[in-house]
Every structure is written in C-alpha cells, then in structure tokens.
Amino acid sequence: MSTLATTTLLILMAGGLWMGVGLGIAGLIILYFFAGGTNSFQIATVAIWNMLYSFPLVALPLFILLGELLVQFGLSVRVYRALTPLFERLPGKLLLSNVVLCSLFGATSGSSMATAATVGSAAYPELRAKGYNRTALLGSLAGSGTLGILIPPSIPIIIYASLTNVSVGASFVAAVIPAIIAICLFLAFVVLQAKFRPEYTPAAAEVIPLREALPALVNLLPVVALIGCVMGTIYFGLATVTESAALGVLAAVVIGMLYKACSVKRLCRALIGTSLTCAAIGFVMMGAMIFSMALAVVGLPREIVEFVQSLELSPWVLLLAIYVFYFVFGMFIGATEMLVTTLPFTFPLILALGHDPIWFAVVIVILCEIGQITPPAGFVLFILKGIAGKDTTMGELARGSVPYVILLMMVLALITVFPQIATYLPSAM
C-alpha cells in the first residue's frame, strides 16, 4: 500500500500537476481501489468538511489579511528606513537590519515567503547598490525570512493545531523563546561574519548622528504595539486567537489611517491578496487531507506506528529518525503539504514517546523553516531568486543560507535537550 501511494503521487507530480491536485487524486485512487469504490468518495467529502470546519483555521485568513494590510500600507518600508541609520554604526551594519526587520514583519505576517518577499524587495536593491556582498546579503534575507513561520502568529502552527487539536494560543506562546534565541543567534552570526570578513559590509558613506537617528525609531512603535496587541491578549487570556487576529486587523487599519496610507484601493488589494493566499493554502490542504484520510482508512498510519514500535528503538534514536525524515522531506515539499501528509504518522509516535504536543509544534515549525531554505524546493530561495533575477544563482542562494540552516539546527538541538525552553511560557499562562 505504501508503495502504491508513493508511486501514484510521484507519477502525478512528475506529470506537472499542482501539489494539491496530485495529493487529492492519489487519495481518491487509493479510496476507489482499496476502500469500497465510488461509495468511499463520501469519505473524501467528510475529510474536507472536517478540515474546513476546524475552528482554529478561522484565524488563518485574518492573520494573512493582517500581513497584507501592512504591506499595502508601506509599513515595512517605514520601519526599514527607521532602522537603517541605527544599524549603520554597528558591525554587520544593514545586514543586521535585515534580521530585525524580518523578525518584526514575521510577527505580523505568519509566512516565511511573505516575509522574505516584503523585506527582500525593499532591502536587496538598496544594499547591493551600497556594495554589500551578494552571498552574505542573500543569506541574511533567506535565513531571516524563515523567522516568518516561527515568530507568532505562524500559519504552520495554526495548521498544526487544527490537525492535532492542540491549543493555537499555547503553541504561539511556546514559540516565543525559541524565536528569540534564533534571532539572537542570527544577529550574533552577522556580527561575527562582519568581524572576520569585513569586506562583506562596506564602510558607510555617511553615518547619521545618533541624536538624529533615534527620533526615527518612533516608526517602530506601531509595529511593536500591533505585536503586543495580538500576542499580549493571547498570553494574558484576554482574547482567543481568532479574536486577537481580528483585533490586529483593526489595529492595522487604524495605523494605516494614521499614516494616511489607508485607501479603498489598498484595502481591496489586501483583500484580493488574502483571498488568493487562502485559496492556495486551502486547495493544498484539501488535497492533502483526502490523501491522509485515504491512508488512514486503509490503516497505513497504524501499521507504520506499530512497525516502528516493534523495532524497539531507543526514544532518542526514534526522535532523531523523525528529525531526519522531516529534514529530507522538507527539501522536496512545502510546509503545509508536509504537515497535513505526515502528522497522521509522526504525531502518534511523538505522543507514544511521551513528548509534549505543544513542544512538538515548535519542533516541526523549525523543521519546516529549514525546509524553506534547503534546495531543491526551498521556496524562500525561489522568492529571493525572483527578486535578484540574473544577479544570482540558486547555488549562491543555497550557499548563503547554509549558516542559517546550521543555526536553526542549533535551536532545534537546544529545545530537544531542554524542552522547557518551549513549554515554560505555555505552562505559565
């Protein structure tokens, strides 16, 4: 059965079908031949209904809309210009601003690709014109772009919670400390890189005096207030995740009005962008859900779990095997597809090992982050390739992202050895 499922999916993908379509058709084929013919197609409709009826997914379009509004209102450009004078005087210079800006934007968008596209389109042309090393620049954008799905709100965490019935709010809060550690490691790496390879960061033509640079930081206040509005209400139990997402959208509109950037045209663009993104995610999730349900009907997840348990591997070896599986799988498939197709197999194993499901939410998102910047299907790399065009190659992008893959593995190792890093804040809620 596993051979048939894998072969069918690979044939469909090789034929050029979209991932969602390929997963759905492969699932329907399995249902038709192994679960009662056309009558079993009702299982597919039930699977889709159960997925779309999941309450945690209600927050998904709201968080996507929040990120779209901030892009349309030009807030990322304002924040970038506010940070530039401050970081020009530090080792690493504007490469540091890439990390900080991606962190701030990631805390409002929930998407690595959106974060990389927004920050990259603003930073890459300007920093290349100033003479920054291309590999270091692209690496900082690629690595920092992945923070979009680790820093709450995170779209993969919402999908994970909807599939496993884990609290979205607790999973968001669990990712806070690991995200801060990742940001600090990225900043430290950029500084050390500048120390040992000073040619990567050219000398600034003019450094704005600190007394003139500090007042510009007032442009950060709306973003900080927005992040506090969303995460603060979740952590202190003042609102559900969906309510805090709606509150964030309202706050974004108010910010846009204060900056006189809110217009009907921009609101329509944000709504259209949100609709397209939600449709793409929903389409993939529906196909993946049909495929997962088909495998569940024929009992494949149960057989795999029983087989793995019969091997009597040590818990650490089994956990490492799960990590390696996700690392390799993430090279070829997106985060959404990976979550929906693999959790029926891996989640029971994680529970059987006695691990906290909220802790695993952070683990799997970090593994998804790594997949975003590892070829051949590193989606963040493709986003940056589109921004840089002929100025770079996929090989150069991959080389630039290698240090950040290593740093993300370090974060993964830390929360594996010390799971309290991820579970402390949720337990204190």
C-alpha positions in Angstrom: 0.0 0.0 0.0 2.7 2.5 0.9 4.5 1.6 -2.4 1.3 2.3 -4.4 0.6 5.6 -2.6 4.1 6.8 -3.1 4.3 5.7 -6.7 0.9 7.2 -7.6 1.8 10.5 -6.0 5.2 10.7 -7.7 3.7 9.9 -11.2 1.1 12.6 -10.7 3.7 15.2 -9.6 6.1 14.2 -12.5 3.1 15.0 -14.8 3.2 18.6 -13.7 0.1 18.6 -11.5 -0.2 21.1 -8.6 0.6 19.5 -5.3 -3.0 19.9 -4.0 -4.4 18.2 -7.1 -1.8 15.4 -7.1 -2.5 14.6 -3.4 -6.2 14.6 -3.9 -6.2 12.4 -7.0 -3.8 9.9 -5.3 -6.1 9.8 -2.3 -9.1 9.2 -4.5 -7.3 6.4 -6.3 -6.5 4.6 -3.1 -10.1 5.0 -1.8 -11.5 3.7 -5.0 -9.4 0.5 -5.2 -9.0 -0.3 -1.5 -11.9 1.2 0.4 -15.1 0.3 -1.4 -15.1 2.0 -4.8 -17.1 5.2 -5.6 -19.1 4.9 -2.3 -15.9 5.6 -0.4 -15.6 9.0 -2.1 -18.0 10.2 0.7 -15.0 9.8 3.0 -13.2 12.4 1.0 -16.1 14.9 1.3 -16.2 14.2 5.1 -12.5 14.8 5.4 -12.7 18.1 3.5 -15.7 19.2 5.6 -13.9 18.3 8.9 -10.8 20.2 7.8 -12.7 23.4 6.8 -14.9 23.2 9.8 -11.9 23.4 12.2 -12.3 26.4 14.4 -8.5 27.2 14.7 -8.4 27.8 10.9 -10.8 30.7 11.2 -7.8 32.8 12.4 -5.8 31.9 9.3 -7.3 34.4 6.8 -7.3 37.1 9.5 -3.6 36.8 10.1 -2.9 36.7 6.4 -5.0 39.8 5.9 -3.0 41.5 8.7 0.2 40.9 6.8 -1.3 42.0 3.5 -2.5 45.3 5.1 0.9 46.1 6.5 2.5 45.5 3.0 -0.1 47.7 1.3 0.3 50.5 3.8 4.0 50.5 3.2 4.8 50.0 6.9 7.8 47.7 6.2 9.5 50.5 4.2 8.9 52.9 7.0 10.4 50.5 9.6 13.4 49.8 7.3 14.2 53.4 6.9 13.9 53.9 10.7 16.3 51.0 11.4 18.9 51.9 8.7 20.6 54.9 10.4 20.8 53.0 13.7 22.5 49.9 12.3 24.9 51.7 10.0 27.2 52.2 13.1 27.3 48.6 14.2 29.3 45.6 13.0 27.3 43.9 10.3 25.6 47.2 9.5 22.4 46.8 7.4 22.6 43.0 7.4 21.6 43.3 11.0 18.6 45.4 9.9 17.5 42.5 7.6 17.3 40.2 10.7 15.4 42.7 12.8 13.0 43.8 10.0 12.2 40.1 9.1 11.6 39.5 12.8 9.2 42.4 13.1 7.4 41.6 9.9 7.3 37.9 10.7 5.5 38.8 13.9 2.6 40.2 11.8 2.5 38.1 8.7 2.9 34.4 9.8 4.5 33.5 6.5 8.2 33.0 5.6 7.6 33.6 1.9 5.7 36.8 2.6 8.4 38.0 5.0 11.2 37.2 2.5 9.4 38.8 -0.4 8.5 42.0 1.5 11.8 42.6 3.2 13.9 41.3 0.3 12.2 43.6 -2.3 13.0 46.6 -0.1 16.5 45.7 1.1 18.1 43.8 -1.7 18.3 46.6 -4.4 19.5 49.2 -1.8 22.1 47.0 -0.2 23.5 45.7 -3.5 23.8 49.3 -4.7 25.8 50.1 -1.5 28.2 47.3 -2.2 27.2 44.6 0.2 28.5 41.1 -0.5 25.8 39.3 -2.5 26.1 35.9 -0.9 26.0 37.4 2.6 23.1 39.6 1.8 21.0 36.9 0.2 21.9 34.5 3.1 20.7 37.0 5.7 17.4 37.5 3.8 16.9 33.8 3.3 17.7 32.8 6.9 15.8 35.7 8.5 12.9 35.2 6.1 12.3 31.8 7.7 11.5 33.5 11.0 8.1 34.4 9.5 6.8 31.0 10.4 8.5 30.6 13.8 7.6 34.0 15.3 3.9 34.1 16.3 1.5 34.4 14.6 2.5 31.4 12.5 0.4 29.9 9.7 2.0 26.4 10.1 1.3 26.5 13.8 -2.4 27.3 13.1 -2.5 24.3 10.6 -0.7 22.1 13.1 -3.1 23.0 15.9 -6.2 22.4 13.6 -4.9 18.9 12.7 -3.9 17.8 16.2 -6.5 19.6 18.4 -3.7 21.4 20.3 -4.3 24.9 21.6 -3.2 27.5 19.0 -2.6 30.2 21.7 -0.4 27.9 23.7 1.5 26.8 20.6 2.0 30.5 19.7 3.4 31.3 23.1 5.6 28.2 23.1 7.4 29.5 20.0 8.3 32.9 21.6 11.5 31.9 23.5 12.9 29.7 20.7 12.2 32.5 18.2 14.1 35.0 20.4 17.0 32.5 20.6 17.0 32.2 16.8 17.0 35.9 16.3 19.9 36.4 18.8 21.9 33.6 17.0 21.3 35.2 13.6 22.4 38.7 14.9 25.5 37.2 16.5 26.4 35.4 13.3 26.1 38.6 11.3 28.3 40.4 13.7 31.0 37.7 13.7 30.8 37.4 10.0 31.5 41.2 9.7 34.4 40.9 12.1 36.1 38.1 10.2 35.1 39.1 6.7 35.0 42.9 6.8 34.8 43.1 3.0 31.2 41.7 3.2 30.0 45.0 4.7 31.3 48.1 3.1 32.0 51.3 5.0 29.1 53.6 5.2 29.4 56.8 3.2 27.8 58.8 5.9 26.8 57.9 9.4 23.8 59.8 10.7 24.4 61.2 14.2 22.7 59.2 17.0 20.7 62.2 18.1 19.1 62.3 14.6 18.7 58.5 14.2 16.9 57.8 17.5 13.8 60.0 16.8 13.2 57.9 13.6 12.6 54.9 15.8 9.2 56.3 16.5 8.1 54.5 13.3 8.7 51.2 15.2 6.0 51.9 17.8 3.0 51.0 15.6 4.5 47.6 14.8 5.5 46.9 18.4 2.1 48.0 19.6 0.5 45.7 17.0 2.6 42.7 18.1 1.8 43.5 21.7 -1.9 43.8 20.9 -2.0 40.4 19.2 0.3 38.3 21.5 -0.5 40.2 24.7 -4.2 39.4 24.5 -3.4 35.8 23.8 -0.9 35.3 26.6 -3.0 37.0 29.3 -6.1 35.2 28.2 -8.0 38.4 27.2 -9.0 37.1 23.8 -9.0 33.9 21.7 -6.5 33.6 18.8 -9.3 34.4 16.4 -10.4 37.5 18.4 -6.8 38.7 18.7 -6.3 38.3 14.9 -9.4 40.4 14.3 -8.1 43.0 16.8 -4.8 43.0 14.9 -6.6 43.7 11.6 -8.5 46.5 13.2 -5.3 48.0 14.6 -3.6 47.7 11.2 -6.4 49.7 9.6 -6.1 52.3 12.3 -2.3 52.5 11.8 -2.9 52.9 8.0 -5.3 55.7 8.6 -2.9 57.5 11.0 -0.2 57.3 8.3 -2.8 58.4 5.7 -2.0 55.2 3.8 -5.4 53.6 4.1 -7.5 53.8 0.9 -10.2 51.7 -0.7 -7.8 50.7 -3.5 -5.2 49.4 -1.0 -7.8 47.7 1.1 -9.2 45.9 -2.0 -5.6 44.8 -2.9 -5.1 43.4 0.6 -8.4 41.5 0.4 -7.6 40.1 -3.0 -4.1 39.0 -1.9 -5.6 37.4 1.2 -8.2 35.5 -0.9 -5.5 34.2 -3.3 -3.3 33.1 -0.4 -6.1 31.4 1.5 -7.3 29.7 -1.7 -3.8 28.3 -2.4 -3.4 27.1 1.2 -6.9 25.7 1.3 -6.5 23.9 -2.0 -3.3 22.2 -0.9 -4.9 21.3 2.5 -8.0 19.7 0.9 -5.9 17.5 -1.4 -3.5 16.6 1.4 -6.5 15.8 3.7 -8.0 13.5 1.1 -4.7 11.7 0.8 -4.2 11.4 4.5 -7.7 10.2 5.1 -7.3 7.6 2.4 -4.2 6.3 4.1 -6.0 6.3 7.4 -9.0 4.3 6.0 -6.7 1.5 4.8 -4.9 1.6 8.1 -1.4 2.6 6.9 -0.6 5.1 9.7 -1.5 2.5 12.3 0.7 -0.2 10.6 3.6 2.2 10.3 3.4 3.2 14.0 3.1 -0.5 15.1 6.1 -1.4 12.8 8.3 1.4 14.2 7.3 0.4 17.8 8.2 -3.2 17.0 11.7 -2.2 16.2 12.2 -1.3 19.8 14.4 1.7 19.1 15.5 3.9 21.9 13.4 7.1 22.2 16.4 9.3 21.2 17.1 7.3 18.1 13.5 7.3 17.1 13.2 11.1 17.7 16.4 11.6 15.6 14.9 9.5 12.8 11.8 11.7 12.8 14.0 14.8 12.5 16.0 13.3 9.6 12.7 12.3 7.9 11.4 15.9 8.1 14.7 17.3 7.1 14.9 15.3 3.9 11.1 15.6 3.2 11.3 19.3 3.6 13.7 19.6 0.7 11.0 18.5 -1.7 7.7 19.7 -0.3 6.2 22.8 1.2 5.3 23.3 4.9 1.6 23.0 4.5 1.8 19.8 2.5 4.4 18.3 4.8 2.2 19.0 7.9 -1.0 17.5 6.5 0.5 14.4 5.0 3.0 13.5 7.8 1.2 14.3 11.1 -1.0 11.2 10.9 2.2 9.1 11.1 4.5 11.2 13.3 2.1 12.7 15.8 1.1 9.3 17.4 4.8 8.4 17.6 5.6 11.6 19.4 2.8 11.0 21.9 3.9 7.4 22.4 7.4 8.7 23.2 5.8 10.9 25.9 6.6 14.3 24.4 4.5 17.4 24.8 2.4 18.1 21.7 2.9 21.8 22.2 6.6 21.3 22.3 6.4 19.3 19.0 4.5 22.2 17.4 7.7 24.3 17.8 9.9 21.5 16.7 8.0 20.8 13.5 7.9 24.5 12.6 11.7 24.8 13.0 12.0 21.7 10.7 9.6 23.5 8.2 11.8 26.6 8.4 14.9 24.5 7.4 12.9 23.1 4.5 12.1 26.6 3.3 15.8 27.3 2.6 17.1 23.9 1.5 17.1 23.1 -2.2 15.8 21.8 -4.5 12.4 23.0 -3.3 13.4 25.8 -0.9 10.5 28.2 -1.5 12.2 31.2 0.2 15.2 30.7 -2.1 12.9 30.9 -5.1 11.3 34.0 -3.8 14.7 35.7 -3.4 15.8 34.4 -6.8 12.8 36.2 -8.3 13.9 39.4 -6.6 17.5 39.2 -7.5 16.9 37.9 -11.0 20.0 37.2 -13.1 22.2 38.8 -10.4 22.4 35.5 -8.6 22.1 31.7 -9.0 20.3 29.1 -6.9 23.6 27.7 -5.9 24.8 31.0 -4.5 21.5 31.4 -2.6 21.9 27.9 -1.2 25.5 28.6 -0.1 24.4 31.8 1.6 21.7 30.1 3.6 23.9 27.2 4.9 25.0 29.1 8.1 21.4 29.8 8.9 20.4 26.2 8.5 23.1 25.3 11.0 21.9 27.9 13.4 18.3 26.6 13.1 19.6 23.1 13.9 21.3 24.6 17.0 17.9 26.0 18.1 16.3 22.6 17.4 19.0 20.8 19.4 18.6 23.2 22.4 14.8 22.7 22.7 15.3 19.0 22.2 17.7 18.7 25.1 15.9 21.4 27.1 12.2 21.2 26.2 11.4 23.6 29.0 12.5 26.4 26.6 9.3 25.8 24.6 7.0 24.7 27.4 7.8 27.2 30.1 5.6 30.1 28.8 2.6 28.0 28.0 2.7 26.4 31.5 2.8 29.9 32.9 -0.3 31.1 31.0 
